[in-house]
Amino acid sequence: MPLTAVYILQVAQLYGNEKAEAFFKYSGEAIGKGSYEKIRGKPEALIIFTSREVIEGRKNVIYRSNWFKLSGNKSENIEKPIIQYLKMLVNYINNIFNIKFCIKYFYLVEVNHQDFEDCFEKIGVILRALERKEVWANMIGGTNQINTAMLTAGAYTAVVSRYYYLFQSDVDLMEPEWISKPTNENDLNLATNEILKRWHELPIFNLELGNILRDISNLFVGRNSIHIKEVENILEKYGIKRQFLAKLRGRLLEFKGDKVSKGQMFDKIVGIWNKISEVDVKDKINEWKENKIIREVDVSEIRCS
C-alpha cells in the first residue's frame, strides 16, 4: 500500500504537480559514479523483513486489491501476490499515464520476528550494505521487535533517510483505501493531496550512534572511568553539542563530577553494535544468501525500461 502511494506520487511529480515535486525534492543517492537519477526518489528495491513461515508459505496470506480484482486467503509464498499486484500496477501506470516503472530488486529477509537482537543484526548489516543508497523505512509493517530494530539500526548506521507510516483500517487491501484508482490528471492531483495528508514521518536525526558508542567504548580500554572532556571530544568529532551528554546519562553512562563510567546497559548496547560493525558485509550477505536467510525474488515479470 505505501509503495503504491509512492508510485502515484511519482506519476504526479512527472506530471508537474508541485506538491509531489516538493515531496521528492531531497531524494537521490549519494553523489558518485552512476548515481544520477532521472526521476527523483524512483524505487529501485523492495526489502521485506519477515518470518520463515511467511516466506515459505506456511501461513495463510490474506490480501485483496479492488483496483485489479485480486484476492487471496490461502497458504502461498508471500512474493506471489506482491509480484502479481506490482505487475498490474506498473502496467496500469504505463497504459494510462505512459510512464514506465519497475522494481529492479526484491528481497525477502528471514528474521526471528520476536527476537530484537536477531532483527537488529539482519537489518543493521543490510543497512550498512546500503549506505550509499537512499533508504526509506516503513514503521508499521512489522512486529514491535522488527520496528524497534529498524529504528535502532537506523540510528546506529545513519543510513535511513525517511522513517514513514501510512495508516488504513483495511489491512488486507493492497492499495490505499482512501483514494480511487486515478485515470486522469485531475484524479492524480486529488490522490496526491490525500496521500500527502495521510503520509507521516518520524523526525529522527541520524547521529551515527553506533560509532559514537564504539569510540567511547575504546576510551574505557584498561580504565574503569574516563574524563568527561574525552567524551565531549568524541561528540564534537561527530558535530554534536555537549548537551547530548544528557541523552547518554543513566543506563548508558554514569556521571560523577568530571568522571564518567559505564552504565549497566553500556557493554550490551556496544556489543549489539559490534555484531554489525565488525563483520565483512559482503561475506555476511553472501553467507545469508547461501543459507537462504536472504532470498532474491525473480522480478523479470516487471520489465524495466
N, C-alpha and C positions, 0 to 999 in steps of 0.2 A: 504493500500500500504506500509506504513512504517513497519507494523507488518510482512508482507510478506518478506520484506528486512531483518528484524531481524532473521526470521526463516531460510532464505537462509544462512546468516552469521553463524547461529548456526550449520547448517549442515557442512559448510566449516570448522568451528572450530573442530568439531568432526572428520573430515577427515584430520586434521593436518595442515590446511592452517595457516601459521604463521601470516598473516595479520589479519585474523579473530580471531585467538587466542589473538593477541595484543588488538583487539577491546574490548574483554570481560575480559581483564586481571584484571581490578579492580572491576569487578562485584561481587556481593554477598551481602547477608543480613548481618545485624549487628550480631555479634557473640552471640550465645545463644542456648539454648536447641532446637534441631531440625532444626537449621538454616543451617546445612551443605548442600551444593548443589553439586550434582554430575556433573551437567552441568552449568558452569558459565553463569549467565545472562539469564537463561531459563525463558521465560514469564510465569507468573502464573495467572495474572488477567488483564482484559481489562476493563477500566472505561471510559465511554463516557459522557461528559457534553453537554447537548443539550436541545432544547426547547420541550415543551409538545406536540406541533403539530407534531414534528418529531417522538417522542416516540410513540405517539398514532396512527401514520399512517395517519394523516390528511393533509399530504403534500406529493406530488409526490416524490418518491425515484428513482433517476436515477442512474443506475450502469451498469457495463459491465465487464466481465472477458473473455479475449481472450484465456487465458490458459485453462479455464474449461467450455467455451461456456455458460456463464451466461449473462443474460441481464434483465433489468427491467426499466420501465418508467411508474410507477403506484403508487397508494396510497396503501402502505402496511407498517406494523411495521418494523422499521429500523433494528431490530435484525435478521429478517428472512434472508435477503441476506447475512448478515455478517456470521451467523452460517452456512448457506449453503456453502459459499465460504471457510470458515475455515475448514469445514469438508472435502471438496475436497482437500484442500491444505495439511492438515496433513496426509490424506490417501495417497496422491501422494508422499509425502516425505517418508512415511513408505514403500510404494511399490517400489520406485526407489532406495532409499538410505538405506532402512532397519533401519530407525531411527523413533522412536515413540515420537510424541509431542502431546500436548493438551493445552487447556486453562481451568484452574480449575474454574475460576470465571469470570463472565461477568456482569457488572452493567451499567445501564443507569441512569444518574442523571439529573433530571429536573432542569433547571435554566432559569431565565429570561435572555435570551441571549443579551438583550440590556441594562441590568442593572448591572453595575460593582459591586456594593455592594452586590447584591444577589449572583452573581457569586463568589465573594470573600468569602462570608460566606460558601457557599456549598463546594467550593474547599478547603478552609482553614481547615474546620472541618475534611474533609475526609483525607487531608494530615496529620493532627495530628493523625488520626487513623492508618496511615500507617508509623509512624515514625521509626519502626524497619524494614521496607521493603526498598528495592531498587526501587526507583520511577523514571521513565523517563517521560518527558512531551513533547508532540508533539505541537510545537508552531505555526503551520499553519493550524490546524484542525478546528478552531472555529472563532467566531466573534472577533472583536477587544476587546470587553468587556471581553470575556472569556479568550483570550490570555493574556491580561493585568492582569486579576485577577490571572491567573496561575503563571505569573512571580512574582507578588506581594506576593501572598500567599506562594509561594516557598521561597522567600527571608525572609519572616517573620518566617516561620516554620523551615527552613533549612532542609527540607525533600527531595526535588527533587535533584537527583544527576546528571541528564542529561536533559538539555533543547535542543532538537534537531529539525531539519527541513529537509525535503526532498521535492524538487520541481519536478513536472511534469506538462506538459501542458494539458494532458487529465485527467481532474479531476474526470471523471466518472469511470475511469479504476481502478479496484481493485488490480491489481498487478503493479509493476514498468514497465513503458512503454519502458524503455531503456535497458532492458535485456530480453533475450529469456528464456523460461522455461528450467532450467537446467536438463539434462538427464544423465550426467556422470560427472566425477571428473574434466575434462577439462572445461566443461561448468560452473561448480561450481566455479572454480578459476577465469574465465572470469567475471562471475556475481559478485563475491566478489570484484574484482578490481573496477568494475563500481559502485557498491553500495558505497564503501568507498570513491570513488572520489566525489560522489554527497551528501554524508552524512555530514551535517554541525551541529555544536553545538555552543550554546551561552556560552562564557566563564564567567558564572556568579558565583560569590562566595557566598556561603550560610553564611550569617552573623548573623542569628537569630535576624534580625532587630526588629521583634515584641517584643521580650524580652528586647532588649536594650531600645526601646522607653518606654516600660512599666516601667522599672526600673528608667529611667529618669523622667517619669511622677510622680512616687512616691516621688521623691525629691521635687516636687512642692507643695505637700500637705501642705496647710497653709502658703505658701510663693508665692510671685509674681516673685521672682528671686532666682537663686542659684549660687554658685561659680563654675567657670569653672573647678576647680580641682575635684569637685564632679562628673562632667560628665566624666572627664578623668579617674577617678577611675572605673566607670562603664565600659568604653571601655576596660580598662586594664583587668577587670574581664573576658571579652569575648575574650581576646587575640588580641585586636585591638589597633593600634597605634594612637597617638594623631592627626596625620594627617587626620584621618577620620572625625574629627570635621567639616572640610570644607564641607563635604557631607551633614551635618545636618544644615548648615547655610542657613538662608533665610526663607522659608515658614515653616520650622520645628522649628528651634531655632534662636533666635536673640542674638548677642553677643555685649556687650558694656564694653570694658575693661575686667575685670575678672568676670563680672556679665553676667549671661545667663538668658534669659526669653523666654517664649513660642512664637513661630511664629504663624501666623494666621491659619495654617493648622494642628498644633500640636494636639489639642484636637480631631479633626475629625479623624486623622490618628490613634491615640491611641484608639479612640472609635471603629473604624473598627476592630482593632486587638483584643480588649476586647470581641468583639462579638464571636470570635472563641476561644480565650484563656481561657475564664471563664466558658464555657459550659462543661457539662459532655458529652464527646464524644460518649460514648456508648449509653447513653439515647437519645441524639440527633439523632444518626443514626437510632436507633430503632423507634423513632418518625417519621423520614422521610420515613422509610420503611412502617410503618403503613399507612401513608398518601400518599403512592406511589410517593413520591419525588424521592426515590431510588427504582429502580426495578431490581431485580435479574433475569437474563435471564437464562433459562434452557440450560445447555451446555452438557447434557447427550449424545447427538449425537456425541460429540467429545470425545471419550473414552480416559481416562488417563490410562497409564500402569505403 
